Amino acid sequence: MNIGLGVFLMALGLILALGVRDRLADFDLSVIGWVLTGVGALAIVVSMMVTSMRSRRASSTEYVERPRTREYVERRDDVDPL
């Protein structure tokens, strides 16, 4: 799940909960809307937690000291590169 899915579910849920005043025979659309809103909010929270855990793990770096070396590159002007 990602943040986009959570926002979509929350928007759909709020539309059903607050914008639709129709009842089907077996379903109350406002209750379904509030459930979708809650699931969307939960999806956003879980997505943020997973993202923060990934970034915390990926950001740990290890620095290794290496001795300085001098490299000399011999440059020859008489050699044709082609």
C-alpha positions, 0 to 999 in steps of 0.5 A, a space after each residue: 500500500 502506498 500513500 496514493 492508495 490511502 488518499 484515494 480510499 479516504 476520498 472515496 470514503 468521504 464521498 460515500 459518507 458525506 455526499 451520498 444520501 441513498 440507502 440500498 436494501 442491505 447496505 448503508 453507504 455512509 457506514 461503508 464510506 466511514 469504513 473506507 475512510 478509516 482504511 485509507 487513513 490506516 494505509 497512509 500511516 502504514 505507508 509512512 512507517 514503512 517508508 521511514 523504516 526503509 530510509 533509516 536502514 538505507 541511510 546508514 553508511 560506513 566510512 573506511 579510511 584508506 591510505 593516500 597513494 600517489 598515482 602517476 600517469 605517464 603521458 605520451 604526446 607522440 602516440 596517436 589516439 586513433 
